[in-house]
Amino acid sequence: MPVTDIQEAATRWPEGYRSCVALAFDLDGPTGDAMLDGSIWSNPAYFTLGSYGPWRALARLLDMLDERHVPATFFVPAWVVENWPEQCAAIVARGHEIGYHGYKHEAFWTLDADGQRAVMERSAQVFDKYLGIRPVGFRTPSGDWGPDTIRVLMEAGVRYSSSMRGDDRPYLLPAPGMAEPMVEIPGRWEMDDYASLAYHRNPNFPASLDRIASYDTTLDNWRREFDGSHRDGLCLTTLFHPKVSGKPGRVALLESLIDHMHAQGGVWFATCRDVAQWWRDNHGDANVDTNGDTHASPTPQEAPR
């Protein structure tokens, strides 16, 4: 990377920060396919694997974030809020953000527009009833969405998504007929703890993962991803899950990762909500790369389906 590019990258973020980190956790609990098809009710071991997240791991993660003075975003299925309201309220009380993540972790790409609206409306009612909040962020529970999703989300008051993979920086997602685009904060499977740490044998998920990766290797992978993002002045977000990486031996990996980020200096730690607002305020008309060039947003509508 040329020196001039490095200097420009260092001024991309507010207050002269070199790069941005938006830590994010998917507090799925036991929601997902097994709950949607009803099989989880005959598989208590699988249920408790998920319930460990809000019941036990969440408090440990909140303490860790407090100790390191780092904000985070938690994308939470509304069913989890209904069943662990006190634990979810602690997220808000301790200064973090909560975003939408379906009601029971529905696959949005399988739902038509009305089905997606029904999920969003029910979720909004739950968040208002139990937490007194109206989220502005969304992460698709299924890793993908349909052609109507952006419009449905914006109609529900969503201002940003962290669902797609199209860049190393936030970008804008337009929807026909909507006055403003939605901000996308893309993530990476490389920063998903499921890829290296999750394992359950019944059902076999993730499929083909037959052992837990080395913790040293996992931490090294995550550090390298951050180092590249920080070097180039980009935005890194995570797809961590309390039920996976919030266990006693694994939370140390997160501690080491955040400590490594702090040690580099010049990192803007922010919630996804704050990142999206800053990007909208500063890049509302076009996205600008580290060379000052504009580029089109890689929207799902533009790609062949």
Order of alpha helices (4+ residues) and beta strands (2+ residues): alpha-beta-beta-alpha-alpha-alpha-beta-alpha-alpha-beta-alpha-beta-alpha-beta-beta-beta-alpha-beta-beta-alpha-beta-alpha-alpha-beta-alpha-beta-beta
